[in-house]
Amino acid sequence: MSDFTELWAEIAPVGRAESGGYLRYALTPPELTLRDWFRTQAARRDMRVTDDGNGNLFAWRGEPWAPGTVLTGSHFDSVPHGGGYDGPLGIVSAFLAADKIDKSRKIGIAAFVEEEGGRFGVPCLGSRLLTGAITPEKAASLRDRDGITFGEALGGTPRGHDPRIANVAALVELHIEQGRALTVPVGVASAIWPHGRWRMDFAGVGDHAGTTLMADRHDPMLTFAFTVLAANKEARLSGAHATVGRVQVEPNATNAIPSLVRGWLDARAADTATLERLVDEVVRKATERAGRDGTALAVTPESVSGEVAFDEALAKRLSDLLDGAPILPTGAGHDAGVLSAHIPTAMLFVRNPTGVSHSPAEHASDEDCEAGIEALATVLEELG
């Protein structure tokens, strides 16, 4: 059994649901179990663990935040019933890569909190706090579906921006590929598409499903359904991506016309102008439809991330170092994207044979994961 297979088996059962996917929401028991596992792995390697006051954990070889430190790692949290590799692979690989490089190298291993936004709604929350992209007060007030705030889950208001991040020489995040572009075990990221989440509240008039004439209805579900189809059409026309994967209905009764339908639009595009046009057009069509349905629409941007172009020279350097590993963009957001505005940042991708992510079908072979570990060790040795 390889070191990777053995270490991966330690975390594989944690938070697994009957669906085969994972329920590892930030700061819930499964994720807290993995955070304890993180501390144990650090202790085995005589690495000091610190918490930055924002929920992010760091294991250090050398003094915490020492100038010239190379940072790696990822996140533990998952989307609802997501795959096991998205996030944790980068942390497991970081510890195993650290085992392979000279002990004099100054490295840090990060476990960022709430990368997916699956609990509190804002993705990359930990890295946004660390870099000052969101205020501690706003972050603390974010609520999960049970009404618990991030501040309550964390145990207090987060600390916010830590200027010591400027001491980091580079961040390299290893991640499973979220797509089918790789034909070799390991690739290097070039960019992250601009993307965001918009909450759309469709308000109407609740009424009885059996007694209200069709012509008398002000049904927000009709406006919502039209908007989902409009988003799909506009994304296809513009070569972008649009998804409505989460919805809430009030009163959520089979025999009642809804009074409110709330949906979340996830939109992504290759450039900011295309993304803005896509969202504007979806909102325009939804607003027109609301006028015909006698409903009302309110749109709230919950998180919007601009295009990230990773350090081109660094990406080329890593590609050359890894025998010409392909350089490719991604439509998925990452903590590395948030940190790229503050320090030199790169990403390594490990091939995903199914191309599926955020699903139980997400997978990477042990052999490719081991190749990813070797690549990460090579990069950390070079940069450290």
Buried (B, 14 or more C-beta within 10 A) or exposed (E): EEBBEEBBEEBEEBBBBEEEBBBBBBBBEBBBBBBEBBBEBBEEEEBBBBBBBBBBBBBBBBEBBBEEBBBBBBBBBBBBBBBBBBBBBBBBBBBBBBEBBEEEBBBBBBBBBBBBBBBBBBBBBBBBBBBBBBBBEEBBEBBBEEEBBBBEBBEEBBBBBBEBBEBBBBBBBBBBBBBEBBEEBBBBBBBBBBBBBBBBBBBBBBBEEEEBEEEEBBBBBBBBBBBBEBBBBBBEEBEBBBBBEBBBBBEEEEEBBBBBBBBBBBBBBBBEEBBBBBBEBBBEBBBBBBEEBBBBBEBEEBBBBBBBBBBEEBBEBBBEBBEEBBBBBBBBBBBBBBBBEBBBBBBBBBBBEEBBBBBBEBBBEEEBBBBBBBBBBBBBBBBB
